[in-house]
């Protein structure tokens, strides 16, 4: 077995996970595991080693950052559009409800 796959959980130690003979198979294996981890909301870093040298690293947090940068170059906005109204931050005496107006039924 030429390629070794290791995994490292968030703030954990790196542990040996699998051995494969082909780099393409190793990439497919890691991508399948990343999809499973994303469904379970786990943060796991996978590394493919050729003997003792690291060939590739799969870090889901870094991949999300590169995805948002790509979307920004396509014309989509990465900024948040939340702008609170000034009325929600005004001072009120204790016991006064947030919305003191009654809406019309019409």
Biopython code that builds the backbone (N, CA, C, O; Angstrom):
import numpy as np
from Bio.PDB.StructureBuilder import StructureBuilder

atoms = [
    (1, "UNK", "N", (0.843, -1.177, 0.000)),
    (1, "UNK", "CA", (0.000, 0.000, 0.000)),
    (1, "UNK", "C", (0.891, 1.243, 0.000)),
    (1, "UNK", "O", (1.750, 1.427, 0.862)),
    (2, "UNK", "N", (0.652, 2.072, -0.988)),
    (2, "UNK", "CA", (1.523, 3.224, -1.184)),
    (2, "UNK", "C", (1.010, 4.478, -0.485)),
    (2, "UNK", "O", (1.805, 5.250, 0.051)),
    (3, "UNK", "N", (-0.299, 4.693, -0.480)),
    (3, "UNK", "CA", (-0.888, 5.909, 0.069)),
    (3, "UNK", "C", (-1.586, 5.600, 1.382)),
    (3, "UNK", "O", (-2.322, 4.621, 1.500)),
    (4, "UNK", "N", (-1.339, 6.455, 2.365)),
    (4, "UNK", "CA", (-1.986, 6.328, 3.663)),
    (4, "UNK", "C", (-2.880, 7.546, 3.868)),
    (4, "UNK", "O", (-2.506, 8.673, 3.543)),
    (5, "UNK", "N", (-4.056, 7.298, 4.409)),
    (5, "UNK", "CA", (-4.998, 8.376, 4.715)),
    (5, "UNK", "C", (-5.050, 8.515, 6.227)),
    (5, "UNK", "O", (-5.271, 7.540, 6.945)),
    (6, "UNK", "N", (-4.846, 9.735, 6.701)),
    (6, "UNK", "CA", (-4.945, 10.008, 8.135)),
    (6, "UNK", "C", (-6.089, 10.983, 8.356)),
    (6, "UNK", "O", (-6.475, 11.720, 7.449)),
    (7, "UNK", "N", (-6.619, 10.981, 9.555)),
    (7, "UNK", "CA", (-7.676, 11.932, 9.900)),
    (7, "UNK", "C", (-7.334, 12.581, 11.232)),
    (7, "UNK", "O", (-6.693, 11.986, 12.098)),
    (8, "UNK", "N", (-7.781, 13.815, 11.363)),
    (8, "UNK", "CA", (-7.565, 14.569, 12.587)),
    (8, "UNK", "C", (-8.849, 15.317, 12.905)),
    (8, "UNK", "O", (-9.290, 16.182, 12.148)),
    (9, "UNK", "N", (-9.441, 14.966, 14.041)),
    (9, "UNK", "CA", (-10.642, 15.670, 14.486)),
    (9, "UNK", "C", (-10.255, 17.037, 15.014)),
    (9, "UNK", "O", (-9.084, 17.293, 15.295)),
    (10, "UNK", "N", (-11.233, 17.909, 15.150)),
    (10, "UNK", "CA", (-11.004, 19.260, 15.634)),
    (10, "UNK", "C", (-10.327, 19.209, 16.998)),
    (10, "UNK", "O", (-10.882, 18.654, 17.946)),
    (11, "UNK", "N", (-9.139, 19.781, 17.100)),
    (11, "UNK", "CA", (-8.336, 19.824, 18.331)),
    (11, "UNK", "C", (-7.973, 18.436, 18.839)),
    (11, "UNK", "O", (-7.905, 18.221, 20.049)),
    (12, "UNK", "N", (-7.743, 17.512, 17.951)),
    (12, "UNK", "CA", (-7.363, 16.154, 18.331)),
    (12, "UNK", "C", (-6.043, 15.771, 17.706)),
    (12, "UNK", "O", (-5.410, 16.572, 17.018)),
    (13, "UNK", "N", (-5.633, 14.544, 17.950)),
    (13, "UNK", "CA", (-4.387, 14.071, 17.369)),
    (13, "UNK", "C", (-4.663, 13.422, 16.017)),
    (13, "UNK", "O", (-5.777, 12.972, 15.748)),
    (14, "UNK", "N", (-3.647, 13.380, 15.182)),
    (14, "UNK", "CA", (-3.778, 12.774, 13.862)),
    (14, "UNK", "C", (-3.632, 11.265, 14.004)),
    (14, "UNK", "O", (-2.706, 10.782, 14.656)),
    (15, "UNK", "N", (-4.547, 10.523, 13.392)),
    (15, "UNK", "CA", (-4.500, 9.063, 13.506)),
    (15, "UNK", "C", (-4.587, 8.433, 12.118)),
    (15, "UNK", "O", (-5.202, 8.980, 11.203)),
    (16, "UNK", "N", (-3.959, 7.277, 11.990)),
    (16, "UNK", "CA", (-3.965, 6.522, 10.734)),
    (16, "UNK", "C", (-5.389, 6.018, 10.479)),
    (16, "UNK", "O", (-6.049, 5.536, 11.399)),
    (17, "UNK", "N", (-5.863, 6.130, 9.229)),
    (17, "UNK", "CA", (-7.246, 5.788, 8.939)),
    (17, "UNK", "C", (-7.377, 4.694, 7.894)),
    (17, "UNK", "O", (-8.154, 3.759, 8.085)),
    (18, "UNK", "N", (-6.635, 4.785, 6.787)),
    (18, "UNK", "CA", (-6.767, 3.797, 5.713)),
    (18, "UNK", "C", (-5.488, 3.749, 4.893)),
    (18, "UNK", "O", (-4.671, 4.669, 4.930)),
    (19, "UNK", "N", (-5.328, 2.643, 4.142)),
    (19, "UNK", "CA", (-4.215, 2.487, 3.208)),
    (19, "UNK", "C", (-4.783, 2.119, 1.839)),
    (19, "UNK", "O", (-5.616, 1.221, 1.721)),
    (20, "UNK", "N", (-4.323, 2.820, 0.817)),
    (20, "UNK", "CA", (-4.795, 2.570, -0.543)),
    (20, "UNK", "C", (-3.601, 2.551, -1.492)),
    (20, "UNK", "O", (-2.555, 3.135, -1.209)),
    (21, "UNK", "N", (-3.773, 1.875, -2.613)),
    (21, "UNK", "CA", (-2.662, 1.747, -3.546)),
    (21, "UNK", "C", (-2.680, 2.791, -4.652)),
    (21, "UNK", "O", (-1.666, 2.981, -5.323)),
    (22, "UNK", "N", (-3.798, 3.473, -4.861)),
    (22, "UNK", "CA", (-3.910, 4.431, -5.953)),
    (22, "UNK", "C", (-4.328, 5.793, -5.400)),
    (22, "UNK", "O", (-5.178, 5.867, -4.513)),
    (23, "UNK", "N", (-3.736, 6.868, -5.919)),
    (23, "UNK", "CA", (-4.054, 8.217, -5.461)),
    (23, "UNK", "C", (-5.494, 8.590, -5.808)),
    (23, "UNK", "O", (-6.163, 9.252, -5.014)),
    (24, "UNK", "N", (-5.973, 8.185, -6.958)),
    (24, "UNK", "CA", (-7.348, 8.477, -7.373)),
    (24, "UNK", "C", (-8.347, 7.821, -6.409)),
    (24, "UNK", "O", (-9.338, 8.439, -6.019)),
    (25, "UNK", "N", (-8.079, 6.572, -6.032)),
    (25, "UNK", "CA", (-8.948, 5.885, -5.061)),
    (25, "UNK", "C", (-8.916, 6.584, -3.712)),
    (25, "UNK", "O", (-9.938, 6.684, -3.034)),
    (26, "UNK", "N", (-7.741, 7.067, -3.323)),
    (26, "UNK", "CA", (-7.614, 7.772, -2.044)),
    (26, "UNK", "C", (-8.431, 9.059, -2.055)),
    (26, "UNK", "O", (-9.084, 9.388, -1.064)),
    (27, "UNK", "N", (-8.397, 9.796, -3.179)),
    (27, "UNK", "CA", (-9.190, 11.025, -3.281)),
    (27, "UNK", "C", (-10.686, 10.721, -3.215)),
    (27, "UNK", "O", (-11.429, 11.422, -2.529)),
    (28, "UNK", "N", (-11.130, 9.690, -3.918)),
    (28, "UNK", "CA", (-12.545, 9.313, -3.874)),
    (28, "UNK", "C", (-12.965, 8.901, -2.469)),
    (28, "UNK", "O", (-14.051, 9.254, -2.010)),
    (29, "UNK", "N", (-12.104, 8.157, -1.792)),
    (29, "UNK", "CA", (-12.388, 7.716, -0.428)),
    (29, "UNK", "C", (-12.531, 8.913, 0.510)),
    (29, "UNK", "O", (-13.466, 8.971, 1.308)),
    (30, "UNK", "N", (-11.600, 9.870, 0.415)),
    (30, "UNK", "CA", (-11.634, 11.047, 1.280)),
    (30, "UNK", "C", (-12.850, 11.909, 0.974)),
    (30, "UNK", "O", (-13.483, 12.426, 1.895)),
    (31, "UNK", "N", (-13.190, 12.074, -0.301)),
    (31, "UNK", "CA", (-14.373, 12.875, -0.650)),
    (31, "UNK", "C", (-15.658, 12.245, -0.125)),
    (31, "UNK", "O", (-16.566, 12.960, 0.299)),
    (32, "UNK", "N", (-15.745, 10.928, -0.146)),
    (32, "UNK", "CA", (-16.918, 10.248, 0.410)),
    (32, "UNK", "C", (-16.987, 10.461, 1.921)),
    (32, "UNK", "O", (-18.064, 10.698, 2.466)),
    (33, "UNK", "N", (-15.848, 10.377, 2.594)),
    (33, "UNK", "CA", (-15.819, 10.592, 4.045)),
    (33, "UNK", "C", (-16.147, 12.038, 4.394)),
    (33, "UNK", "O", (-16.815, 12.292, 5.397)),
    (34, "UNK", "N", (-15.689, 12.991, 3.581)),
    (34, "UNK", "CA", (-16.020, 14.394, 3.829)),
    (34, "UNK", "C", (-17.519, 14.647, 3.698)),
    (34, "UNK", "O", (-18.085, 15.435, 4.455)),
    (35, "UNK", "N", (-18.156, 13.987, 2.749)),
    (35, "UNK", "CA", (-19.608, 14.138, 2.585)),
    (35, "UNK", "C", (-20.349, 13.569, 3.797)),
    (35, "UNK", "O", (-21.323, 14.157, 4.267)),
    (36, "UNK", "N", (-19.882, 12.421, 4.301)),
    (36, "UNK", "CA", (-20.499, 11.835, 5.495)),
    (36, "UNK", "C", (-20.304, 12.742, 6.708)),
    (36, "UNK", "O", (-21.228, 12.931, 7.499)),
    (37, "UNK", "N", (-19.114, 13.298, 6.852)),
    (37, "UNK", "CA", (-18.831, 14.180, 7.985)),
    (37, "UNK", "C", (-19.630, 15.470, 7.903)),
    (37, "UNK", "O", (-20.057, 16.001, 8.929)),
    (38, "UNK", "N", (-19.835, 15.978, 6.698)),
    (38, "UNK", "CA", (-20.634, 17.194, 6.539)),
    (38, "UNK", "C", (-22.086, 16.942, 6.935)),
    (38, "UNK", "O", (-22.733, 17.821, 7.504)),
    (39, "UNK", "N", (-22.601, 15.754, 6.641)),
    (39, "UNK", "CA", (-23.975, 15.420, 7.020)),
    (39, "UNK", "C", (-24.110, 15.327, 8.538)),
    (39, "UNK", "O", (-25.161, 15.640, 9.098)),
    (40, "UNK", "N", (-23.036, 14.895, 9.196)),
    (40, "UNK", "CA", (-23.055, 14.777, 10.663)),
    (40, "UNK", "C", (-22.526, 16.022, 11.358)),
    (40, "UNK", "O", (-22.457, 16.064, 12.586)),
    (41, "UNK", "N", (-22.151, 17.043, 10.581)),
    (41, "UNK", "CA", (-21.626, 18.304, 11.091)),
    (41, "UNK", "C", (-20.346, 18.087, 11.913)),
    (41, "UNK", "O", (-20.190, 18.661, 12.990)),
    (42, "UNK", "N", (-19.441, 17.259, 11.398)),
    (42, "UNK", "CA", (-18.149, 17.015, 12.034)),
    (42, "UNK", "C", (-17.064, 17.777, 11.290)),
    (42, "UNK", "O", (-17.113, 17.913, 10.067)),
    (43, "UNK", "N", (-16.091, 18.268, 12.030)),
    (43, "UNK", "CA", (-14.950, 18.946, 11.418)),
    (43, "UNK", "C", (-13.748, 18.017, 11.510)),
    (43, "UNK", "O", (-13.131, 17.886, 12.567)),
    (44, "UNK", "N", (-13.424, 17.380, 10.401)),
    (44, "UNK", "CA", (-12.322, 16.425, 10.340)),
    (44, "UNK", "C", (-11.400, 16.826, 9.192)),
    (44, "UNK", "O", (-11.861, 17.121, 8.089)),
    (45, "UNK", "N", (-10.100, 16.834, 9.457)),
    (45, "UNK", "CA", (-9.101, 17.120, 8.441)),
    (45, "UNK", "C", (-8.511, 15.791, 7.989)),
    (45, "UNK", "O", (-8.024, 15.011, 8.807)),
    (46, "UNK", "N", (-8.555, 15.539, 6.697)),
    (46, "UNK", "CA", (-7.983, 14.319, 6.121)),
    (46, "UNK", "C", (-6.705, 14.681, 5.376)),
    (46, "UNK", "O", (-6.626, 15.714, 4.712)),
    (47, "UNK", "N", (-5.703, 13.807, 5.498)),
    (47, "UNK", "CA", (-4.438, 13.997, 4.791)),
    (47, "UNK", "C", (-4.077, 12.706, 4.066)),
    (47, "UNK", "O", (-4.228, 11.612, 4.610)),
    (48, "UNK", "N", (-3.597, 12.849, 2.824)),
    (48, "UNK", "CA", (-3.118, 11.704, 2.059)),
    (48, "UNK", "C", (-1.595, 11.771, 2.061)),
    (48, "UNK", "O", (-1.004, 12.767, 1.642)),
    (49, "UNK", "N", (-0.973, 10.706, 2.534)),
    (49, "UNK", "CA", (0.486, 10.631, 2.616)),
    (49, "UNK", "C", (0.993, 9.593, 1.630)),
    (49, "UNK", "O", (0.413, 8.517, 1.490)),
    (50, "UNK", "N", (2.075, 9.924, 0.952)),
    (50, "UNK", "CA", (2.769, 8.941, 0.119)),
    (50, "UNK", "C", (4.016, 8.553, 0.898)),
    (50, "UNK", "O", (4.977, 9.318, 0.981)),
    (51, "UNK", "N", (3.986, 7.370, 1.457)),
    (51, "UNK", "CA", (4.985, 6.891, 2.410)),
    (51, "UNK", "C", (4.983, 7.833, 3.616)),
    (51, "UNK", "O", (4.113, 7.681, 4.474)),
    (52, "UNK", "N", (5.897, 8.790, 3.736)),
    (52, "UNK", "CA", (5.882, 9.701, 4.881)),
    (52, "UNK", "C", (5.670, 11.151, 4.457)),
    (52, "UNK", "O", (5.602, 12.034, 5.313)),
    (53, "UNK", "N", (5.564, 11.416, 3.156)),
    (53, "UNK", "CA", (5.411, 12.774, 2.650)),
    (53, "UNK", "C", (3.946, 13.077, 2.349)),
    (53, "UNK", "O", (3.258, 12.283, 1.706)),
    (54, "UNK", "N", (3.465, 14.253, 2.828)),
    (54, "UNK", "CA", (2.073, 14.621, 2.608)),
    (54, "UNK", "C", (1.869, 15.046, 1.152)),
    (54, "UNK", "O", (2.583, 15.905, 0.633)),
    (55, "UNK", "N", (0.884, 14.428, 0.511)),
    (55, "UNK", "CA", (0.569, 14.734, -0.885)),
    (55, "UNK", "C", (-0.565, 15.749, -0.957)),
    (55, "UNK", "O", (-0.475, 16.736, -1.688)),
    (56, "UNK", "N", (-1.640, 15.505, -0.194)),
    (56, "UNK", "CA", (-2.809, 16.379, -0.220)),
    (56, "UNK", "C", (-3.391, 16.497, 1.185)),
    (56, "UNK", "O", (-3.233, 15.605, 2.019)),
    (57, "UNK", "N", (-4.067, 17.621, 1.427)),
    (57, "UNK", "CA", (-4.772, 17.842, 2.681)),
    (57, "UNK", "C", (-6.183, 18.314, 2.347)),
    (57, "UNK", "O", (-6.369, 19.197, 1.510)),
    (58, "UNK", "N", (-7.156, 17.730, 2.996)),
    (58, "UNK", "CA", (-8.560, 18.093, 2.809)),
    (58, "UNK", "C", (-9.076, 18.680, 4.107)),
    (58, "UNK", "O", (-9.358, 17.954, 5.060)),
    (59, "UNK", "N", (-9.198, 20.006, 4.138)),
    (59, "UNK", "CA", (-9.678, 20.707, 5.324)),
    (59, "UNK", "C", (-10.993, 21.387, 4.957)),
    (59, "UNK", "O", (-10.991, 22.316, 4.149)),
    (60, "UNK", "N", (-12.122, 20.948, 5.530)),
    (60, "UNK", "CA", (-13.416, 21.525, 5.122)),
    (60, "UNK", "C", (-13.536, 23.009, 5.440)),
    (60, "UNK", "O", (-14.258, 23.715, 4.736)),
    (61, "UNK", "N", (-12.862, 23.513, 6.466)),
    (61, "UNK", "CA", (-12.961, 24.934, 6.779)),
    (61, "UNK", "C", (-12.242, 25.771, 5.730)),
    (61, "UNK", "O", (-12.709, 26.858, 5.391)),
    (62, "UNK", "N", (-11.127, 25.294, 5.214)),
    (62, "UNK", "CA", (-10.411, 26.030, 4.169)),
    (62, "UNK", "C", (-11.124, 25.917, 2.837)),
    (62, "UNK", "O", (-11.085, 26.858, 2.044)),
    (63, "UNK", "N", (-11.777, 24.794, 2.567)),
    (63, "UNK", "CA", (-12.505, 24.630, 1.312)),
    (63, "UNK", "C", (-13.700, 25.556, 1.268)),
    (63, "UNK", "O", (-14.021, 26.076, 0.200)),
    (64, "UNK", "N", (-14.378, 25.785, 2.391)),
    (64, "UNK", "CA", (-15.511, 26.709, 2.414)),
    (64, "UNK", "C", (-15.043, 28.130, 2.143)),
    (64, "UNK", "O", (-15.735, 28.894, 1.471)),
    (65, "UNK", "N", (-13.868, 28.491, 2.662)),
    (65, "UNK", "CA", (-13.352, 29.832, 2.426)),
    (65, "UNK", "C", (-13.045, 30.036, 0.950)),
    (65, "UNK", "O", (-13.310, 31.112, 0.413)),
    (66, "UNK", "N", (-12.495, 29.030, 0.284)),
    (66, "UNK", "CA", (-12.200, 29.181, -1.140)),
    (66, "UNK", "C", (-13.488, 29.202, -1.960)),
    (66, "UNK", "O", (-13.535, 29.850, -3.005)),
    (67, "UNK", "N", (-14.526, 28.514, -1.513)),
    (67, "UNK", "CA", (-15.800, 28.521, -2.227)),
    (67, "UNK", "C", (-16.436, 29.903, -2.178)),
    (67, "UNK", "O", (-16.949, 30.375, -3.193)),
    (68, "UNK", "N", (-16.414, 30.567, -1.017)),
    (68, "UNK", "CA", (-17.008, 31.894, -0.920)),
    (68, "UNK", "C", (-16.206, 32.904, -1.724)),
    (68, "UNK", "O", (-16.788, 33.833, -2.282)),
    (69, "UNK", "N", (-14.894, 32.753, -1.800)),
    (69, "UNK", "CA", (-14.091, 33.669, -2.610)),
    (69, "UNK", "C", (-14.433, 33.501, -4.090)),
    (69, "UNK", "O", (-14.438, 34.483, -4.833)),
    (70, "UNK", "N", (-14.716, 32.287, -4.526)),
    (70, "UNK", "CA", (-15.087, 32.047, -5.911)),
    (70, "UNK", "C", (-16.451, 32.654, -6.202)),
    (70, "UNK", "O", (-16.655, 33.222, -7.275)),
    (71, "UNK", "N", (-17.380, 32.544, -5.271)),
    (71, "UNK", "CA", (-18.695, 33.116, -5.484)),
    (71, "UNK", "C", (-18.609, 34.633, -5.568)),
    (71, "UNK", "O", (-19.346, 35.250, -6.336)),
    (72, "UNK", "N", (-17.727, 35.237, -4.795)),
    (72, "UNK", "CA", (-17.563, 36.683, -4.837)),
    (72, "UNK", "C", (-17.058, 37.146, -6.188)),
    (72, "UNK", "O", (-17.437, 38.223, -6.647)),
    (73, "UNK", "N", (-16.214, 36.360, -6.834)),
    (73, "UNK", "CA", (-15.703, 36.752, -8.138)),
    (73, "UNK", "C", (-16.754, 36.591, -9.231)),
    (73, "UNK", "O", (-16.584, 37.124, -10.327)),
    (74, "UNK", "N", (-17.828, 35.875, -8.956)),
    (74, "UNK", "CA", (-18.890, 35.687, -9.936)),
    (74, "UNK", "C", (-19.963, 36.766, -9.817)),
    (74, "UNK", "O", (-20.971, 36.713, -10.520)),
    (75, "UNK", "N", (-19.758, 37.740, -8.938)),
    (75, "UNK", "CA", (-20.695, 38.841, -8.834)),
    (75, "UNK", "C", (-21.657, 38.719, -7.676)),
    (75, "UNK", "O", (-22.485, 39.610, -7.482)),
    (76, "UNK", "N", (-21.585, 37.657, -6.901)),
    (76, "UNK", "CA", (-22.460, 37.522, -5.751)),
    (76, "UNK", "C", (-21.825, 38.234, -4.569)),
    (76, "UNK", "O", (-20.601, 38.249, -4.432)),
    (77, "UNK", "N", (-22.643, 38.817, -3.723)),
    (77, "UNK", "CA", (-22.144, 39.573, -2.590)),
    (77, "UNK", "C", (-21.847, 38.659, -1.410)),
    (77, "UNK", "O", (-22.629, 37.763, -1.092)),
    (78, "UNK", "N", (-20.701, 38.897, -0.759)),
    (78, "UNK", "CA", (-20.337, 38.131, 0.433)),
    (78, "UNK", "C", (-20.660, 38.889, 1.706)),
    (78, "UNK", "O", (-20.443, 38.365, 2.799)),
    (79, "UNK", "N", (-21.175, 40.113, 1.599)),
    (79, "UNK", "CA", (-21.442, 40.925, 2.768)),
    (79, "UNK", "C", (-22.831, 40.629, 3.310)),
    (79, "UNK", "O", (-23.742, 40.264, 2.566)),
    (80, "UNK", "N", (-22.974, 40.791, 4.607)),
    (80, "UNK", "CA", (-24.279, 40.595, 5.225)),
    (80, "UNK", "C", (-25.159, 41.797, 4.921)),
    (80, "UNK", "O", (-24.676, 42.929, 4.886)),
    (81, "UNK", "N", (-26.434, 41.560, 4.703)),
    (81, "UNK", "CA", (-27.365, 42.626, 4.379)),
    (81, "UNK", "C", (-28.215, 43.037, 5.569)),
    (81, "UNK", "O", (-29.227, 43.711, 5.377)),
    (82, "UNK", "N", (-27.859, 42.670, 6.765)),
    (82, "UNK", "CA", (-28.640, 42.979, 7.947)),
    (82, "UNK", "C", (-28.368, 44.401, 8.388)),
    (82, "UNK", "O", (-27.230, 44.769, 8.681)),
    (83, "UNK", "N", (-29.425, 45.196, 8.432)),
    (83, "UNK", "CA", (-29.327, 46.567, 8.926)),
    (83, "UNK", "C", (-30.504, 46.809, 9.858)),
    (83, "UNK", "O", (-31.629, 46.989, 9.392)),
    (84, "UNK", "N", (-30.269, 46.817, 11.153)),
    (84, "UNK", "CA", (-31.381, 46.993, 12.088)),
    (84, "UNK", "C", (-31.954, 48.405, 12.000)),
    (84, "UNK", "O", (-31.245, 49.361, 11.684)),
    (85, "UNK", "N", (-33.240, 48.516, 12.285)),
    (85, "UNK", "CA", (-33.874, 49.831, 12.265)),
    (85, "UNK", "C", (-33.507, 50.581, 13.544)),
    (85, "UNK", "O", (-33.206, 49.953, 14.559)),
    (86, "UNK", "N", (-33.528, 51.891, 13.511)),
    (86, "UNK", "CA", (-33.174, 52.642, 14.721)),
    (86, "UNK", "C", (-34.208, 52.489, 15.834)),
    (86, "UNK", "O", (-33.897, 52.740, 16.998)),
    (87, "UNK", "N", (-35.447, 52.077, 15.490)),
    (87, "UNK", "CA", (-36.466, 51.941, 16.515)),
    (87, "UNK", "C", (-36.207, 50.745, 17.441)),
    (87, "UNK", "O", (-36.631, 50.760, 18.596)),
    (88, "UNK", "N", (-35.528, 49.729, 16.955)),
    (88, "UNK", "CA", (-35.317, 48.560, 17.791)),
    (88, "UNK", "C", (-34.253, 48.800, 18.852)),
    (88, "UNK", "O", (-34.130, 48.008, 19.787)),
    (89, "UNK", "N", (-33.477, 49.884, 18.727)),
    (89, "UNK", "CA", (-32.424, 50.151, 19.700)),
    (89, "UNK", "C", (-32.755, 51.324, 20.627)),
    (89, "UNK", "O", (-31.910, 51.731, 21.423)),
    (90, "UNK", "N", (-33.979, 51.875, 20.534)),
    (90, "UNK", "CA", (-34.321, 53.010, 21.383)),
    (90, "UNK", "C", (-34.546, 52.556, 22.813)),
    (90, "UNK", "O", (-34.952, 51.421, 23.064)),
    (91, "UNK", "N", (-34.277, 53.453, 23.741)),
    (91, "UNK", "CA", (-34.453, 53.145, 25.164)),
    (91, "UNK", "C", (-35.934, 53.181, 25.510)),
    (91, "UNK", "O", (-36.663, 54.059, 25.046)),
    (92, "UNK", "N", (-36.375, 52.240, 26.314)),
    (92, "UNK", "CA", (-37.772, 52.156, 26.747)),
    (92, "UNK", "C", (-37.815, 52.017, 28.262)),
    (92, "UNK", "O", (-36.918, 51.425, 28.864)),
    (93, "UNK", "N", (-38.852, 52.559, 28.872)),
    (93, "UNK", "CA", (-39.006, 52.341, 30.319)),
    (93, "UNK", "C", (-39.311, 50.873, 30.601)),
    (93, "UNK", "O", (-39.873, 50.189, 29.746)),
    (94, "UNK", "N", (-38.951, 50.376, 31.784)),
    (94, "UNK", "CA", (-39.217, 48.967, 32.091)),
    (94, "UNK", "C", (-40.708, 48.657, 32.050)),
    (94, "UNK", "O", (-41.528, 49.451, 32.510)),
    (95, "UNK", "N", (-41.049, 47.508, 31.499)),
    (95, "UNK", "CA", (-42.428, 47.070, 31.414)),
    (95, "UNK", "C", (-43.118, 47.460, 30.123)),
    (95, "UNK", "O", (-44.239, 47.011, 29.880)),
    (96, "UNK", "N", (-42.508, 48.265, 29.296)),
    (96, "UNK", "CA", (-43.114, 48.673, 28.031)),
    (96, "UNK", "C", (-42.833, 47.596, 26.986)),
    (96, "UNK", "O", (-41.685, 47.177, 26.838)),
    (97, "UNK", "N", (-43.852, 47.137, 26.259)),
    (97, "UNK", "CA", (-43.637, 46.088, 25.262)),
    (97, "UNK", "C", (-42.831, 46.607, 24.070)),
    (97, "UNK", "O", (-42.759, 47.814, 23.839)),
    (98, "UNK", "N", (-42.233, 45.694, 23.323)),
    (98, "UNK", "CA", (-41.434, 46.063, 22.164)),
    (98, "UNK", "C", (-42.284, 46.718, 21.079)),
    (98, "UNK", "O", (-41.881, 47.726, 20.497)),
    (99, "UNK", "N", (-43.455, 46.152, 20.805)),
    (99, "UNK", "CA", (-44.315, 46.676, 19.763)),
    (99, "UNK", "C", (-45.582, 47.184, 20.438)),
    (99, "UNK", "O", (-46.452, 46.382, 20.780)),
    (100, "UNK", "N", (-45.710, 48.480, 20.639)),
    (100, "UNK", "CA", (-46.864, 49.030, 21.356)),
    (100, "UNK", "C", (-47.982, 49.432, 20.424)),
    (100, "UNK", "O", (-49.065, 49.781, 20.892)),
    (101, "UNK", "N", (-47.760, 49.396, 19.115)),
    (101, "UNK", "CA", (-48.818, 49.689, 18.155)),
    (101, "UNK", "C", (-49.578, 48.432, 17.821)),
    (101, "UNK", "O", (-49.017, 47.336, 17.790)),
    (102, "UNK", "N", (-50.860, 48.600, 17.573)),
    (102, "UNK", "CA", (-51.662, 47.466, 17.120)),
    (102, "UNK", "C", (-51.823, 47.587, 15.611)),
    (102, "UNK", "O", (-52.142, 48.656, 15.092)),
    (103, "UNK", "N", (-51.596, 46.468, 14.910)),
    (103, "UNK", "CA", (-51.742, 46.451, 13.470)),
    (103, "UNK", "C", (-53.216, 46.378, 13.086)),
    (103, "UNK", "O", (-54.027, 45.764, 13.778)),
    (104, "UNK", "N", (-53.544, 47.027, 11.954)),
    (104, "UNK", "CA", (-54.926, 46.942, 11.453)),
    (104, "UNK", "C", (-55.180, 45.552, 10.918)),
    (104, "UNK", "O", (-54.269, 44.899, 10.409)),
    (105, "UNK", "N", (-56.414, 45.098, 11.032)),
    (105, "UNK", "CA", (-56.786, 43.768, 10.556)),
    (105, "UNK", "C", (-56.917, 43.720, 9.040)),
    (105, "UNK", "O", (-56.964, 42.632, 8.466)),
    (106, "UNK", "N", (-56.977, 44.834, 8.401)),
    (106, "UNK", "CA", (-57.194, 44.880, 6.965)),
    (106, "UNK", "C", (-55.992, 44.415, 6.196)),
    (106, "UNK", "O", (-56.016, 44.394, 4.966)),
]
sb = StructureBuilder()
sb.init_structure("model")
sb.init_model(0)
sb.init_chain("A")
sb.init_seg("    ")
for serial, (resi, resn, name, xyz) in enumerate(atoms, 1):
    if name == "N":
        sb.init_residue(resn, " ", resi, " ")
    sb.init_atom(name, np.array(xyz, "f"), 0.0, 1.0, " ", f" {name:<3s}", serial, name[0])
structure = sb.get_structure()
